[in-house]
Amino acid sequence: MKKYIIPFSMALIFVACKEETKKESVAVTYPQTKKVDTVDTYFGVEVSDPYRWLEDDRSAETEDWVKRQNKVTFDYLDNIPFRKALKERLSALWNYEKVGAPFKEGDYTYFYKNDGLQNQYVVYRFKTGEDPGTAEVFLDPNTFKEDGTISLGGLSFSEDGKTAAYSISEGGSDWRKVLVMNAETKQVVEDTLVDIKFSGLSWKGNEGFYYSSYDKPEGSELSAKTDQHKLYYHKLGAPQQEDKLIFGGVPAEKHRYVNGYVTQDNKYLVVTAKTSTSGNKLFIRDLEDPNGKFVTVLDHTDSDTFVLDNVGTKLILVTNLNAPNQKIVTVDAANPTPNNWVELIPETQNVLTASTGGGFIFTEYMVDAVSKVLQYDYNGKLIREVDLPGVGSAGGFSAKKDESELYYSFTNYVTPGSIYKYDIKNGTSELYRKPAIDFNPENYESKQVFYTSKDGTKIPMIITHKKGLKLDGKNPTILYGYGGFNISLTPSFSITNAVWMEQGGVYAVPNLRGGGEYGKEWHKAGTKMQKQNVFDDFIAAAEYLIANNYTSPDYLAVRGGSNGGLLVGAAMTQRPDLMKVALPAVGVMDMLRYHTFTAGAGWAYDYGTAEDSKEMFEYLKGYSPVHNVKAGVEYPATLVTTGDHDDRVVPAHSFKYAAELQEKQAGNNPVLIRIETDAGHGAGTPITKTIEEYADIFGFTLYNMGYEVLPQKVNDKVKE
C-alpha cells in the first residue's frame, strides 16, 4: 500500500471514529430577504414571484443581498473544525503535473500542461521531431490576470500553423474575446474581437476564420435573452466591423445556436443551425466556388447530424435520423439530402460517437456507459477493435489525415487519466503519460450495478469506494446525477472524489434517463412531460444505496450541477426524508421563467416552457424547485452554490431558491448559499477557487452528517 506523510496536527483529526463524533445541528440566523407582490398569470392561474427582484443582477440591492448571504455562509463554514484540513488535503493531492495529449500544428507539436496548482493550464510547444524536453511556453493564461479569473477558451491554428486565434473568458462568462497572434513570434497582431459567444474558431486556409455570436443584448449582459445566433467570417487584418455575416440574422427564422466549420481539405464550409440544444439543420457551401451558395443537407431539426469528413465531393455524415443510437452514412455533395444517403457504418444497440485520424474512422461505443472503440477504413470495412487499457472511458481518437499516430486518454473512477500513443496502422498502444499522483487505485473498487426505477426501468449505477467497506448503513455517501440534454456520465477520475473516498466516502453515479447513455430514446424518456422519470430514477438510486446498506438517510448527500442542480432541487423537495444533505450547484430552479434568460429558450427541447400549453405549465409548476418549497417541512441541510458571473444558468435561479428555503425551512438543518465572485457556470474556474469550494462542500456535508472530525484516517494508516 502506498503511504504518505501528513502533518501531526492534521493526523490528530483523523483519529476518532464516526460513532464518537456525532453532533447536533446548529440553527442559523438568515439575512432578511424582502418580498414583493409580483404575480404572473399562466392560463388563468396566478403564480406569485415574491423574490423577482433578485433577478436584477445589476442592482445595488441584489449586490447587498449577495454580500449578506455570503457573510452568513462563510461565518458558518469558518466554524467547521476540519475545513482547513480538507483544503490542505485537496491542495496536496491536486499538486501533481498534469499533461494533455500532444497535437501538431505547422512545424510544432503543442500540448497543455499544469505544473500542479497553477490556476490555468499552460500551452507549451516544441519543434516536431525534436526532444519534448526542449518545450517552451507558447501561451500562459496565468499571466492574463493575477487571480486566474481570465481563462483560455478555444485555440485554433491556421492551415500552415503560422497564425493562431484564441478566445478568453473573463470571470467565467460565456461571452468571449478573441485575440489573433503570430505563432512564430507569439505577438498579438490584431485588435481584440469582442462579443463572441458559444463559438468555435474555424480557419479557412490561412486567410481568416469563422466564428459565431449574438447581437449584444439590451439590459444586463449576464442575464438578458439571446436568441439570434449568427456566423461571421473574419479576414485577417480587417477590423471586426467589416467581418462578413455568413449565416443567420433573418428575423423570421431565428436560430439560437449556429456553428460553422471548414473541412480539413478547405473544400467545404459546414453550418449547423439549431433552435434548441437538440436537433439541427445542416448546410454546406463549396468554398472553391467563389459564387457558391449554401446547399441544404437537412431542412429540419428532427435529428442531430454533422459532417464527419469528406473525400472529394463525397461527404461522410454522422446522424441519428431514423437511427436513435447513431449511424454513419455517405452522400455526394451535389445531392446531399437524406433520400440519397448510403449507409457506411450501421446503427448498433450501443450509442456511437465518431472521429477520424490518419485516414481511418474511429467509432466509440458506450456499452452500459463504458467505452468500446472500433477502427474502420473509409469504405466502412472493420479493421480492428482497439485494445483499451481497461474498463472505463477512452477519448481523443482524432488526428489529421496524414498522421501515422494519435493520442487518446483513458480513465475511470479509480484510475487517474493517462495518455496513450496509438499506432494507427498497426493498432498498437503504448503508455505515453501517466500522472505521478499520491493516490493508489489498488485501495479502491468501482463496480456497476443495475437497479429498478419506479416504472420498472433498469438503471445502471457505478458505485466507488475503499476496498473492505463495511456495509453498515453509516458510510457518508454522495449520490451524483445529471439526467438531461443527451449528456452521458461515463467513468472518469476526479481529484475531489478521491479526497472524498479517502475519508471513507462512497461515490455513486447513476445513468439516469434524459442522458445519452442509451441513445436518443433514453434521452427523450427524460424530457418534457417525462421529466419526472429522471427524478424517479435518482430517488430510486438513493433507495437502492439505503436498502443495500451502503448508507442511510442520515449519511446521504445528493449533488448535481446545472440541469443536475434542478435534479437535486426536485429530488429534495419531493423526498426530503431521503437525504441528510443537498448540494445543488448552478441549478435551473425556476422552471416557469428559465427560458426568459440568456440562451435558456434553447433548453425547451428538454423542458418545454410554461407558455406552451396549460398542461405543460402545470407539469413544470408541479416539479419546479422554486415553486415546490413548502412551509413547515424539514428539508435536508442545503448548500446552494453559484457564481455571480454565470450567464448560462443565471444566479437568480439559486438566489430565489435559497430565499424560499430559508423562509420555509422547519427544524435546524441549515440552508446556505455560497456565491462565488468572478466565477461563471464552471468552465475556466481557477484551481484556487475550485479547491476552496470543494473544501467547503465536503466540510459542510460531513459536518451536517454529524462529524466534528474527519470520519476516517487517510488510507487507514496515519504516520506521525
Wavefront OBJ file of the C-alpha trace (Angstrom):
o trace
v 0.000 0.000 0.000
v 1.251 3.450 -0.921
v 1.751 5.632 2.150
v 2.452 9.271 2.628
v 3.294 11.588 5.484
v 0.768 14.077 6.806
v 1.458 16.677 9.494
v 0.940 15.588 13.084
v -1.626 18.330 13.631
v -3.594 17.036 10.670
v -3.193 13.431 11.732
v -4.937 14.091 15.037
v -8.219 14.931 13.384
v -8.423 11.576 11.617
v -8.272 9.522 14.761
v -11.777 9.312 16.200
v -14.349 7.010 14.626
v -17.640 8.341 13.396
v -19.675 6.726 16.180
v -17.957 9.006 18.667
v -18.208 12.232 16.729
v -21.927 12.804 16.195
v -23.109 16.353 16.775
v -26.361 18.230 16.847
v -27.289 20.654 14.084
v -26.977 24.311 14.936
v -29.625 26.839 13.940
v -28.596 29.673 11.618
v -29.946 33.217 11.560
v -30.514 34.125 7.937
v -30.381 37.582 6.397
v -33.806 39.078 5.851
v -34.965 38.813 2.242
v -37.721 41.195 1.286
v -40.776 40.001 -0.632
v -42.600 41.812 -3.431
v -46.110 41.453 -4.841
v -45.150 40.279 -8.326
v -47.741 37.913 -9.790
v -47.749 36.195 -13.211
v -50.805 34.628 -14.788
v -50.500 31.409 -16.788
v -53.651 30.077 -18.445
v -55.789 31.809 -15.848
v -53.663 30.619 -12.917
v -51.964 33.268 -10.789
v -48.425 32.459 -9.626
v -46.688 34.753 -7.148
v -42.999 35.500 -7.541
v -42.052 37.272 -4.290
v -38.312 37.248 -4.977
v -38.464 38.530 -8.567
v -36.300 41.494 -7.582
v -33.335 39.140 -7.150
v -33.305 38.656 -10.921
v -31.826 42.133 -11.321
v -28.116 41.305 -11.253
v -27.172 44.963 -11.726
v -28.994 46.402 -8.720
v -27.254 47.548 -5.551
v -29.991 45.798 -3.589
v -29.159 42.411 -5.105
v -25.454 43.059 -4.556
v -26.125 43.797 -0.887
v -28.187 40.595 -0.548
v -25.319 38.591 -2.026
v -22.860 40.097 0.460
v -25.128 39.417 3.431
v -25.793 35.833 2.368
v -22.102 35.153 1.813
v -21.263 36.544 5.258
v -23.680 34.152 6.949
v -22.447 31.254 4.824
v -18.746 31.832 5.402
v -19.255 32.527 9.106
v -20.848 29.066 9.294
v -18.183 27.378 7.182
v -15.392 29.025 9.209
v -16.578 27.093 12.256
v -16.220 23.655 10.675
v -13.208 22.245 12.558
v -11.790 20.134 9.703
v -12.417 22.524 6.809
v -8.769 23.623 6.771
v -7.568 20.015 6.752
v -9.791 19.239 3.778
v -8.385 22.224 1.904
v -4.826 21.114 2.704
v -5.510 17.578 1.506
v -7.214 18.771 -1.670
v -4.241 21.053 -2.377
v -1.737 18.286 -1.687
v -3.467 15.740 -3.918
v -4.024 18.316 -6.681
v -0.348 19.206 -6.724
v 0.956 16.908 -9.449
v 1.942 17.525 -13.049
v -0.941 17.157 -15.499
v -0.147 16.936 -19.221
v -2.586 16.818 -22.129
v -2.293 14.885 -25.384
v 0.089 16.459 -27.922
v -1.165 17.810 -31.248
v 0.709 19.080 -34.304
v 0.311 22.477 -35.952
v 2.753 23.665 -38.617
v 6.326 22.891 -37.576
v 5.475 22.413 -33.911
v 3.962 19.908 -31.533
v 1.806 21.526 -28.849
v 0.463 20.311 -25.529
v -1.286 21.649 -22.440
v 0.381 21.278 -19.048
v -0.286 22.270 -15.458
v 2.632 22.009 -13.026
v 0.263 21.183 -10.185
v -1.570 24.086 -8.587
v -1.480 26.573 -11.440
v -4.875 28.213 -11.805
v -4.931 27.604 -15.555
v -3.244 25.132 -17.901
v -0.301 26.470 -19.914
v 0.211 25.768 -23.647
v 3.732 24.512 -24.493
v 5.361 23.583 -27.791
v 8.490 22.047 -29.280
v 9.728 21.567 -32.821
v 8.206 18.359 -34.157
v 10.813 15.612 -34.179
v 12.942 17.223 -31.506
v 13.210 16.338 -27.833
v 9.981 17.252 -25.956
v 12.281 18.340 -23.136
v 13.077 21.425 -25.212
v 9.450 22.594 -24.995
v 8.855 26.297 -24.484
v 5.852 28.205 -23.166
v 3.630 29.250 -26.052
v 0.673 30.753 -24.192
v 0.268 31.127 -20.421
v -3.253 32.102 -19.320
v -1.988 32.551 -15.755
v -0.461 35.820 -16.955
v -3.835 37.171 -18.138
v -4.854 38.152 -14.594
v -3.136 37.578 -11.270
v -6.038 35.737 -9.611
v -6.562 33.409 -12.572
v -10.119 34.581 -13.315
v -9.391 35.180 -17.006
v -9.170 31.789 -18.678
v -8.256 30.422 -22.084
v -11.161 29.109 -24.149
v -10.551 27.821 -27.662
v -7.225 27.778 -29.512
v -7.193 27.350 -33.286
v -4.391 27.492 -35.853
v -4.302 28.495 -39.492
v -3.603 25.743 -42.029
v 0.133 26.470 -42.100
v 0.315 26.809 -38.327
v 1.836 30.281 -38.511
v -1.129 32.163 -37.043
v -3.273 31.322 -34.036
v -6.593 32.647 -32.777
v -7.597 32.092 -29.175
v -10.589 33.047 -27.065
v -10.607 34.168 -23.440
v -13.317 34.273 -20.785
v -13.374 36.925 -18.080
v -14.822 35.930 -14.718
v -16.256 32.695 -16.073
v -18.629 34.396 -18.520
v -19.776 32.624 -21.687
v -19.042 35.854 -23.571
v -15.623 35.641 -25.165
v -12.969 37.901 -26.599
v -10.746 36.596 -29.398
v -7.115 37.534 -29.974
v -5.001 36.754 -33.048
v -1.282 36.129 -32.709
v 1.714 35.409 -34.851
v 2.573 31.854 -33.803
v 6.240 32.320 -34.665
v 6.822 35.494 -32.627
v 3.983 34.903 -30.125
v 2.929 38.526 -30.594
v -0.697 39.653 -30.835
v -1.131 41.114 -34.332
v -4.688 42.490 -34.396
v -7.231 44.344 -32.329
v -9.231 42.104 -29.998
v -12.529 40.754 -31.329
v -15.371 41.137 -28.801
v -18.911 39.976 -28.024
v -18.407 36.378 -29.198
v -20.412 33.599 -27.558
v -20.957 29.825 -27.954
v -18.448 29.768 -30.775
v -15.746 27.698 -32.328
v -12.895 29.234 -34.326
v -12.530 27.514 -37.693
v -9.896 28.667 -40.190
v -10.311 28.944 -43.927
v -6.771 28.160 -45.002
v -4.501 30.960 -43.821
v -6.778 33.855 -44.757
v -9.175 34.124 -41.818
v -11.644 32.228 -39.654
v -15.334 31.735 -38.895
v -16.899 32.473 -35.515
v -20.388 32.786 -34.021
v -22.039 35.388 -31.852
v -25.222 37.147 -30.804
v -26.048 40.800 -31.058
v -25.197 42.476 -27.760
v -28.380 42.197 -25.659
v -30.232 45.131 -24.218
v -30.061 45.337 -20.448
v -27.825 43.018 -18.463
v -25.153 41.241 -20.498
v -25.232 38.427 -17.952
v -28.963 37.704 -17.935
v -30.702 39.318 -20.924
v -32.174 36.957 -23.514
v -30.021 36.000 -26.509
v -31.759 34.056 -29.268
v -30.433 35.162 -32.684
v -27.104 33.445 -33.264
v -25.067 34.389 -36.337
v -22.000 33.091 -38.156
v -19.343 35.596 -39.228
v -16.134 35.451 -41.229
v -13.127 37.425 -40.002
v -10.466 38.172 -42.607
v -7.005 38.671 -41.155
v -6.028 42.300 -40.995
v -9.581 43.649 -41.252
v -11.376 45.379 -38.356
v -14.197 43.431 -36.728
v -16.752 45.948 -38.012
v -16.016 44.657 -41.510
v -16.498 40.983 -40.607
v -18.914 39.413 -43.073
v -22.213 37.905 -41.926
v -22.264 34.397 -43.412
v -25.368 32.793 -41.917
v -28.235 33.865 -39.670
v -29.741 37.228 -38.853
v -33.069 36.552 -40.583
v -35.748 37.705 -38.084
v -38.345 35.316 -39.454
v -36.030 32.311 -38.991
v -34.205 32.608 -35.706
v -31.535 30.081 -34.794
v -30.313 30.117 -31.203
v -27.145 28.127 -31.913
v -25.223 28.419 -35.190
v -21.863 26.766 -35.730
v -19.628 26.816 -38.798
v -16.550 24.734 -39.533
v -14.325 24.067 -42.521
v -13.473 20.555 -43.695
v -9.795 19.622 -43.362
v -9.179 19.965 -47.107
v -10.674 23.505 -47.045
v -13.242 22.496 -49.656
v -16.490 22.920 -47.698
v -17.913 25.212 -45.083
v -20.340 23.220 -42.944
v -23.042 25.053 -40.981
v -25.290 23.575 -38.304
v -28.276 25.648 -37.178
v -30.310 24.815 -34.082
v -33.332 26.238 -32.311
v -32.676 24.172 -29.186
v -29.919 22.061 -27.690
v -31.124 19.015 -29.652
v -31.654 18.696 -33.380
v -30.057 20.727 -36.169
v -30.458 21.817 -39.760
v -27.398 21.188 -41.910
v -25.945 23.197 -44.795
v -22.742 23.110 -46.862
v -21.047 25.636 -49.127
v -18.344 24.862 -51.679
v -15.523 27.251 -50.784
v -13.734 26.552 -54.073
v -16.600 28.202 -55.941
v -16.411 31.991 -55.441
v -20.132 32.225 -56.271
v -21.066 29.171 -54.251
v -24.365 29.187 -52.360
v -25.428 27.159 -49.370
v -26.757 23.726 -50.241
v -29.268 22.213 -47.843
v -28.488 18.772 -46.477
v -31.267 18.821 -43.861
v -34.019 21.457 -43.670
v -35.467 20.313 -40.336
v -34.282 19.789 -36.754
v -35.575 16.251 -36.277
v -32.079 14.804 -35.902
v -28.549 15.516 -34.764
v -26.453 15.280 -37.942
v -22.998 16.581 -38.805
v -20.278 16.187 -41.436
v -17.523 13.988 -40.041
v -15.222 14.286 -43.057
v -15.184 14.282 -46.845
v -13.277 12.586 -49.638
v -13.520 14.990 -52.529
v -17.238 15.531 -53.102
v -18.243 12.517 -51.014
v -19.486 13.602 -47.576
v -19.307 11.332 -44.545
v -22.118 12.113 -42.102
v -22.894 11.012 -38.554
v -26.627 11.058 -37.859
v -29.358 9.790 -35.568
v -32.061 10.365 -38.194
v -34.103 7.148 -38.041
v -31.202 5.727 -36.006
v -31.512 6.686 -32.309
v -28.061 5.273 -31.475
v -26.431 6.984 -34.496
v -25.006 5.621 -37.712
v -22.577 6.822 -40.384
v -23.676 7.451 -43.977
v -22.139 8.847 -47.171
v -23.616 11.083 -49.830
v -22.456 13.155 -52.795
v -22.296 16.870 -52.010
v -24.223 17.703 -55.170
v -27.329 15.848 -53.939
v -26.872 15.557 -50.159
v -30.458 15.139 -48.920
v -31.417 12.026 -46.857
v -33.056 10.183 -49.752
v -29.574 9.874 -51.293
v -27.750 8.694 -48.187
v -25.873 5.383 -48.345
v -25.195 3.544 -45.097
v -21.481 3.163 -44.318
v -21.454 2.002 -40.682
v -24.869 0.852 -39.444
v -26.569 1.639 -36.174
v -25.977 -0.870 -33.355
v -27.582 -1.461 -29.974
v -24.917 0.813 -28.442
v -24.544 4.580 -28.829
v -21.957 5.719 -31.376
v -19.504 8.620 -31.159
v -17.253 9.022 -34.193
v -13.936 10.688 -35.001
v -11.230 10.436 -37.660
v -7.455 10.100 -37.668
v -4.790 9.010 -40.134
v -7.362 8.298 -42.828
v -9.494 5.999 -40.647
v -12.789 6.311 -38.798
v -12.860 5.534 -35.090
v -16.201 4.652 -33.526
v -16.504 4.768 -29.783
v -19.483 2.864 -28.436
v -20.912 3.177 -24.965
v -21.654 -0.278 -23.603
v -23.514 0.425 -20.363
v -21.604 3.743 -20.161
v -18.203 2.058 -20.696
v -16.059 2.624 -23.821
v -15.537 0.210 -26.691
v -13.619 1.548 -29.720
v -13.562 0.154 -33.277
v -11.413 1.251 -36.218
v -12.852 1.343 -39.763
v -11.489 2.407 -43.131
v -13.335 4.975 -45.238
v -15.122 2.200 -47.125
v -16.782 1.020 -43.926
v -14.559 -2.049 -43.513
v -13.861 -3.015 -39.901
v -10.105 -3.012 -39.321
v -9.974 -3.921 -35.643
v -11.275 -3.341 -32.152
v -8.868 -1.118 -30.262
v -7.429 -2.892 -27.257
v -8.065 -0.442 -24.396
v -6.069 -0.420 -21.138
v -9.069 -1.430 -19.036
v -12.743 -0.850 -18.327
v -13.525 2.856 -18.356
v -13.731 5.889 -20.604
v -11.489 6.389 -23.639
v -11.463 9.503 -25.785
v -9.465 11.619 -28.188
v -9.133 9.279 -31.173
v -8.502 12.163 -33.518
v -5.689 13.289 -35.790
v -5.134 14.814 -39.210
v -5.334 12.574 -42.263
v -1.595 12.441 -42.860
v -0.705 11.420 -39.298
v 0.586 7.921 -38.538
v -0.147 8.075 -34.820
v -2.659 9.641 -32.482
v -3.047 10.069 -28.744
v -6.011 9.043 -26.619
v -6.889 9.287 -22.965
v -8.126 6.593 -20.635
v -9.649 6.916 -17.179
v -12.218 5.531 -14.771
v -13.357 6.397 -11.258
v -10.216 4.958 -9.635
v -7.693 5.451 -12.448
v -6.219 8.930 -12.933
v -6.330 9.949 -16.575
v -3.395 8.608 -18.594
v -2.454 9.261 -22.220
v -1.643 6.505 -24.704
v 0.047 6.743 -28.090
v -1.682 4.687 -30.764
v -0.041 3.414 -33.953
v -2.849 3.887 -36.467
v -1.596 1.341 -38.998
v -0.620 -1.457 -36.603
v -3.252 -0.851 -33.931
v -0.832 -0.947 -31.009
v -0.960 1.302 -27.959
v 1.812 2.378 -25.642
v 1.650 4.411 -22.476
v 2.724 7.989 -23.188
v 1.966 9.825 -19.950
v 0.894 8.515 -16.571
v 0.410 11.040 -13.773
v 2.521 10.758 -10.639
v -0.304 11.295 -8.184
v -0.453 10.493 -4.474
v -3.368 8.102 -4.922
v -3.263 4.320 -5.061
v -6.094 2.853 -7.183
v -5.423 -0.588 -5.696
v -7.008 0.578 -2.448
v -10.355 1.269 -4.122
v -13.019 -0.571 -6.031
v -15.594 0.549 -8.553
v -18.480 -1.633 -9.661
v -21.578 -1.281 -11.786
v -24.989 -2.340 -10.510
v -28.440 -2.199 -12.070
v -31.442 -1.134 -10.023
v -35.141 -0.764 -10.782
v -36.777 2.646 -11.086
v -40.366 3.450 -10.180
v -41.806 2.350 -13.540
v -39.716 -0.840 -13.728
v -36.926 0.539 -15.940
v -33.469 -0.854 -15.206
v -30.934 1.891 -14.484
v -27.140 1.371 -14.316
v -25.126 2.928 -11.499
v -21.406 2.822 -10.732
v -20.507 2.788 -7.026
v -16.934 3.542 -5.968
v -15.321 3.352 -2.529
v -12.442 1.963 -0.498
v -11.963 -1.772 -0.577
v -13.246 -3.521 2.519
v -16.057 -1.027 3.053
v -18.389 -2.156 5.814
v -21.989 -2.128 4.635
v -23.455 -0.884 7.890
v -25.567 1.973 6.540
v -23.266 4.564 8.092
v -20.925 5.457 5.245
v -21.004 9.095 4.128
v -22.210 8.912 0.535
v -22.518 11.351 -2.339
v -25.081 10.447 -4.984
v -24.286 12.473 -8.111
v -26.597 12.815 -11.083
v -27.421 14.814 -14.201
v -30.057 13.215 -16.441
v -30.584 15.592 -19.326
v -29.612 17.102 -22.687
v -28.405 13.782 -24.099
v -25.280 14.095 -21.931
v -23.654 10.861 -20.789
v -21.891 10.377 -17.464
v -19.032 7.975 -18.122
v -16.393 6.829 -15.609
v -13.634 9.364 -15.004
v -11.179 10.119 -12.243
v -11.651 13.200 -10.081
v -9.227 14.588 -7.516
v -12.105 15.860 -5.430
v -13.826 12.471 -5.439
v -10.529 10.828 -4.482
v -10.340 13.017 -1.365
v -13.963 12.160 -0.574
v -13.255 8.434 -0.852
v -10.090 8.743 1.255
v -12.366 9.749 4.108
v -14.320 6.514 3.747
v -16.876 8.140 1.487
v -18.927 6.351 -1.154
v -19.381 7.993 -4.560
v -22.306 6.753 -6.654
v -23.272 7.842 -10.184
v -26.450 6.521 -11.825
v -27.006 6.887 -15.582
v -30.441 8.474 -15.461
v -32.909 8.809 -18.286
v -32.579 12.129 -20.051
v -28.896 11.378 -20.637
v -27.381 9.897 -23.767
v -26.033 6.604 -22.434
v -28.561 4.523 -24.390
v -29.236 6.833 -27.311
v -31.968 9.215 -28.371
v -34.837 7.194 -26.922
v -33.155 7.204 -23.493
v -32.762 10.962 -23.799
v -36.385 11.556 -24.828
v -37.618 9.394 -21.947
v -36.418 12.140 -19.592
v -37.735 15.214 -21.395
v -40.804 17.457 -21.216
v -43.808 15.517 -19.854
v -41.496 12.610 -18.987
v -39.049 14.670 -16.911
v -40.346 13.076 -13.714
v -38.698 9.837 -14.873
v -35.327 11.473 -14.210
v -36.254 12.376 -10.638
v -37.744 8.922 -10.065
v -34.540 7.294 -11.344
v -32.471 9.419 -8.952
v -34.732 8.749 -5.983
v -34.645 5.018 -6.756
v -30.821 5.185 -6.782
v -30.901 6.650 -3.276
v -33.313 3.956 -2.161
v -31.012 1.264 -3.603
v -27.995 2.595 -1.715
v -30.004 2.685 1.502
v -31.615 -0.730 1.011
v -28.202 -2.299 0.373
v -26.662 -0.666 3.466
v -24.142 1.468 1.647
v -25.618 4.364 3.524
v -28.782 5.662 5.208
v -30.740 8.931 5.128
v -28.504 10.346 7.882
v -25.372 9.804 5.767
v -26.605 10.505 2.239
v -25.843 13.669 0.260
v -27.233 14.385 -3.219
v -25.285 16.536 -5.654
v -25.628 17.827 -9.202
v -24.903 20.926 -11.255
v -26.850 22.926 -13.860
v -29.550 20.510 -15.056
v -28.217 18.343 -12.219
v -28.917 21.240 -9.838
v -32.538 21.076 -10.971
v -32.396 17.327 -10.318
v -31.238 17.886 -6.735
v -33.806 20.651 -6.173
v -36.648 18.456 -7.402
v -35.499 15.359 -5.510
v -35.090 17.188 -2.178
v -38.488 18.863 -2.421
v -40.185 15.596 -3.399
v -38.358 13.341 -0.921
v -36.726 15.454 1.804
v -36.764 12.418 4.086
v -34.327 10.539 1.882
v -31.165 12.564 2.371
v -29.297 14.484 5.042
v -27.524 16.943 2.740
v -28.440 18.549 -0.586
v -25.828 20.204 -2.800
v -27.467 21.881 -5.814
v -24.931 23.741 -7.952
v -25.716 26.424 -10.577
v -29.154 24.870 -10.864
v -32.137 25.604 -13.105
v -34.584 26.205 -10.261
v -37.389 28.391 -11.692
v -38.950 26.254 -14.391
v -41.598 28.845 -15.246
v -39.100 31.564 -16.213
v -35.866 29.777 -17.207
v -36.500 30.456 -20.903
v -36.569 34.230 -20.412
v -32.855 34.454 -19.520
v -29.782 34.362 -21.819
v -29.999 31.321 -24.126
v -32.423 29.464 -21.851
v -35.111 29.276 -24.516
v -32.868 26.769 -26.275
v -33.470 24.278 -23.468
v -37.138 23.898 -24.377
v -36.481 20.609 -26.190
v -35.711 19.044 -22.831
v -38.073 21.008 -20.608
v -40.899 22.549 -22.603
v -41.994 26.017 -21.443
v -44.787 27.359 -19.273
v -46.137 29.165 -22.340
v -46.526 26.019 -24.492
v -49.834 24.809 -23.068
v -51.774 24.674 -19.832
v -50.772 21.027 -19.452
v -47.066 21.847 -19.863
v -47.350 24.787 -17.457
v -48.966 22.620 -14.791
v -46.361 19.890 -15.280
v -43.462 22.322 -14.904
v -45.026 24.006 -11.891
v -45.512 20.572 -10.377
v -41.770 19.965 -10.036
v -40.147 23.420 -10.328
v -37.950 23.626 -7.195
v -38.687 27.317 -6.515
v -42.434 26.620 -6.606
v -42.449 23.445 -4.519
v -40.801 24.533 -1.274
v -43.461 24.135 1.401
v -43.618 25.855 4.771
v -43.169 23.622 7.806
v -41.213 20.879 6.011
v -37.809 19.842 7.313
v -35.557 19.906 4.272
v -32.028 18.490 4.312
v -29.056 20.660 5.192
v -28.556 22.546 1.943
v -25.577 24.350 0.452
v -26.589 26.061 -2.782
v -23.605 27.089 -4.920
v -23.493 29.505 -7.839
v -21.305 32.168 -9.460
v -22.070 35.839 -9.805
v -20.957 35.782 -13.482
v -22.955 32.710 -14.503
v -24.610 33.838 -17.729
v -25.784 30.377 -18.725
v -27.930 29.459 -15.717
v -28.290 32.900 -14.192
v -27.669 33.031 -10.417
v -31.199 34.352 -9.839
v -32.351 30.709 -10.004
v -30.219 29.874 -6.993
v -30.972 33.180 -5.235
v -34.743 32.648 -5.369
v -34.495 29.003 -4.365
v -32.319 29.770 -1.344
v -34.684 32.551 -0.279
v -37.683 30.185 -0.460
v -35.890 27.508 1.554
v -34.660 29.926 4.208
v -38.153 31.318 4.714
v -39.949 27.971 4.909
v -37.414 25.550 6.404
v -38.544 23.734 9.554
v -36.053 22.277 12.038
v -32.397 23.188 12.398
v -30.862 21.933 9.158
v -29.064 24.967 7.704
v -29.873 26.408 4.287
v -26.925 28.390 2.951
v -25.949 29.837 -0.402
v -22.331 30.200 -1.427
v -21.935 32.755 -4.219
v -18.505 32.752 -5.845
v -17.345 36.104 -7.199
v -15.774 36.435 -10.656
v -16.987 32.939 -11.485
v -19.454 31.609 -14.022
v -21.028 28.269 -14.834
v -17.826 26.374 -14.072
v -15.531 26.406 -17.091
v -12.225 28.181 -16.526
v -12.650 28.465 -12.763
v -9.211 28.950 -11.155
v -7.853 25.956 -9.250
v -7.587 28.024 -6.057
v -11.316 28.767 -6.165
v -12.149 25.137 -7.010
v -10.163 23.817 -4.047
v -11.767 26.296 -1.669
v -15.230 25.430 -2.962
v -14.805 21.677 -2.539
v -13.321 22.063 0.929
v -16.487 23.973 1.797
v -18.803 21.458 0.104
v -17.213 18.392 1.723
v -16.820 20.187 5.034
v -20.482 21.239 5.064
v -21.568 17.738 4.059
v -19.618 15.837 6.722
v -20.348 18.402 9.433
v -24.076 18.062 8.813
v -23.810 14.279 8.841
v -22.679 14.679 12.418
v -18.904 14.701 12.233
v -16.744 17.038 14.255
v -13.553 15.406 12.973
v -12.910 13.822 9.596
v -14.503 10.372 9.544
v -11.550 8.132 8.758
v -7.789 8.019 8.694
v -6.186 8.534 5.314
v -5.671 5.090 3.714
v -6.486 3.642 7.143
v -2.965 4.440 8.318
v -1.539 7.609 9.779
v 2.202 8.221 10.001
v 3.003 10.739 12.674
l 1 2 3 4 5 6 7 8 9 10 11 12 13 14 15 16 17 18 19 20 21 22 23 24 25 26 27 28 29 30 31 32 33 34 35 36 37 38 39 40 41 42 43 44 45 46 47 48 49 50 51 52 53 54 55 56 57 58 59 60 61 62 63 64 65 66 67 68 69 70 71 72 73 74 75 76 77 78 79 80 81 82 83 84 85 86 87 88 89 90 91 92 93 94 95 96 97 98 99 100 101 102 103 104 105 106 107 108 109 110 111 112 113 114 115 116 117 118 119 120 121 122 123 124 125 126 127 128 129 130 131 132 133 134 135 136 137 138 139 140 141 142 143 144 145 146 147 148 149 150 151 152 153 154 155 156 157 158 159 160 161 162 163 164 165 166 167 168 169 170 171 172 173 174 175 176 177 178 179 180 181 182 183 184 185 186 187 188 189 190 191 192 193 194 195 196 197 198 199 200 201 202 203 204 205 206 207 208 209 210 211 212 213 214 215 216 217 218 219 220 221 222 223 224 225 226 227 228 229 230 231 232 233 234 235 236 237 238 239 240 241 242 243 244 245 246 247 248 249 250 251 252 253 254 255 256 257 258 259 260 261 262 263 264 265 266 267 268 269 270 271 272 273 274 275 276 277 278 279 280 281 282 283 284 285 286 287 288 289 290 291 292 293 294 295 296 297 298 299 300 301 302 303 304 305 306 307 308 309 310 311 312 313 314 315 316 317 318 319 320 321 322 323 324 325 326 327 328 329 330 331 332 333 334 335 336 337 338 339 340 341 342 343 344 345 346 347 348 349 350 351 352 353 354 355 356 357 358 359 360 361 362 363 364 365 366 367 368 369 370 371 372 373 374 375 376 377 378 379 380 381 382 383 384 385 386 387 388 389 390 391 392 393 394 395 396 397 398 399 400 401 402 403 404 405 406 407 408 409 410 411 412 413 414 415 416 417 418 419 420 421 422 423 424 425 426 427 428 429 430 431 432 433 434 435 436 437 438 439 440 441 442 443 444 445 446 447 448 449 450 451 452 453 454 455 456 457 458 459 460 461 462 463 464 465 466 467 468 469 470 471 472 473 474 475 476 477 478 479 480 481 482 483 484 485 486 487 488 489 490 491 492 493 494 495 496 497 498 499 500 501 502 503 504 505 506 507 508 509 510 511 512 513 514 515 516 517 518 519 520 521 522 523 524 525 526 527 528 529 530 531 532 533 534 535 536 537 538 539 540 541 542 543 544 545 546 547 548 549 550 551 552 553 554 555 556 557 558 559 560 561 562 563 564 565 566 567 568 569 570 571 572 573 574 575 576 577 578 579 580 581 582 583 584 585 586 587 588 589 590 591 592 593 594 595 596 597 598 599 600 601 602 603 604 605 606 607 608 609 610 611 612 613 614 615 616 617 618 619 620 621 622 623 624 625 626 627 628 629 630 631 632 633 634 635 636 637 638 639 640 641 642 643 644 645 646 647 648 649 650 651 652 653 654 655 656 657 658 659 660 661 662 663 664 665 666 667 668 669 670 671 672 673 674 675 676 677 678 679 680 681 682 683 684 685 686 687 688 689 690 691 692 693 694 695 696 697 698 699 700 701 702 703 704 705 706 707 708 709 710 711 712 713 714 715 716 717 718 719 720
